């Protein structure tokens, strides 16, 4: 039995079951969508932080090139 | 030292690095060493049942875009711990493998040596090519952002951006590795430019199994037809390997010959469609087994290596030499180490299709000279790139790895 337009509508058990299941499913889907959106936002934030940290690391990078003792490998050349 | 743990992403024959891995495993086993293999659990990869082999989940890097990556790595390390406890290997040889979490664990636990086959350790976009496809002259650093290899904006644009932290992490992890095995002078220079210490570096040119002279002569005689005049390319269908340069060279070719491209990769469909414009001249064979490819080496007159990136070594050249075939290759990267102009082949300017066509015409005009050069190529591979030499050098590298690990 459900209340519709201030009047009572009597439903058979099968229809009642279908309508309530549909409502529950809709609510669950909505919740899943909200959670997915939230997780996606978190992922983007995570990637943004990672990329910024990488770029900071790259900007700080200074390499000192040393010589390789090729003379020890004369048999290779 | 008798037991060696090998770890790799790919444990099935896809390219030169994997062929070298399988040849090295056989070489070590023939000398009485025990190999333990740990590879990435991927549906394409199956054990060979020739040695103890373990497929391990969570080893491959590409899942590492996600925050759960640390958990994946933890589970992989747990599996690895059990394998190390069971076999107690004396040394770990890290092959084509990009997982920094696992590499860090291995460096702390065992003496490790790492073979490098490409610039992925010090390049975010894998092949050390700038966005305009020219060769990158810079080490890892701020130029990666300035040149546009890494997004200068806040949001990551592509998977190179998402992967960047892991590449940087892997780079830092490798600063602590006892030995880096490098294949050519070009690669050594790249590694030094990126701030690695010369003490870490061991120079080890590739090798290829070589058949005795009489056998190889018989094999070539069986398959070679001088009237066919086959010009062969073997390699990945991707921009850096330069298959498209060979396709472009077809329009300038004057000799009557057949260009065969044995390839697989991202540009395969494009190369196949281009081949349709040269019926009878150009044939594209998608992916062949090592055995079948060898027959093509024997059938061909000259092998082409038109790479446009800083090729680390290019094993195809040694395979050509081992089959008594000269090479026409780009004057670039590791190719300069093993190709001798007018002795075992010819150089071309990288990316120059006209030059390539001219060199092919020049080579095919004198078949006798090609035979003499093929013979010189075979002598060169026997002298410098044989299994015996490779094995003794590899053992010295393993000893160095153990010594440096013990010194801390």
Contacts between the chains, C-beta under 8 A, distances in Angstrom:
chain1	res1	chain2	res2	distance
A	42	B	67	8.0
A	43	B	66	7.6
A	43	B	67	7.2
A	44	B	155	7.2
A	46	B	67	5.6
A	47	B	65	7.8
A	47	B	155	7.7
A	47	B	156	4.9
A	47	B	161	7.7
A	47	B	162	5.7
A	48	B	154	5.7
A	48	B	155	6.3
A	48	B	156	7.3
A	50	B	162	7.8
A	50	B	164	7.5
A	50	B	165	4.3
A	51	B	150	7.6
A	51	B	151	6.9
A	51	B	154	7.7
A	51	B	155	8.0
A	51	B	156	5.2
A	51	B	161	5.7
A	51	B	162	7.7
A	51	B	164	6.3
A	51	B	165	7.3
A	52	B	154	7.3
A	53	B	165	6.7
A	54	B	150	7.2
A	54	B	164	4.6
A	54	B	165	4.9
A	54	B	168	5.3
A	55	B	145	5.8
A	55	B	150	6.8
A	57	B	168	5.7
A	58	B	140	7.0
A	58	B	141	5.5
A	58	B	142	5.5
A	58	B	144	5.7
A	58	B	145	6.1
A	58	B	150	7.3
A	58	B	168	7.4
A	59	B	141	7.8
A	59	B	142	5.0
A	59	B	145	7.5
A	61	B	139	8.0
A	61	B	140	6.5
A	61	B	141	4.2
A	61	B	142	7.0
A	61	B	195	7.9
A	62	B	141	7.7
A	63	B	139	5.2
A	63	B	140	7.9
A	63	B	141	7.1
A	63	B	193	6.4
A	63	B	194	5.9
A	63	B	195	3.6
A	64	B	195	6.3
A	65	B	192	5.2
A	65	B	193	5.5
A	65	B	195	7.4
A	66	B	192	6.2
A	66	B	197	6.7
A	66	B	198	5.2
A	67	B	192	7.7
A	67	B	198	6.8
A	68	B	188	5.4
A	68	B	189	7.8
A	68	B	192	5.9
A	68	B	198	4.8
A	68	B	201	6.3
A	69	B	198	6.6
A	70	B	185	7.4
A	73	B	203	5.2
A	76	B	203	6.0
A	76	B	205	6.3
A	76	B	384	7.6
A	77	B	337	8.0
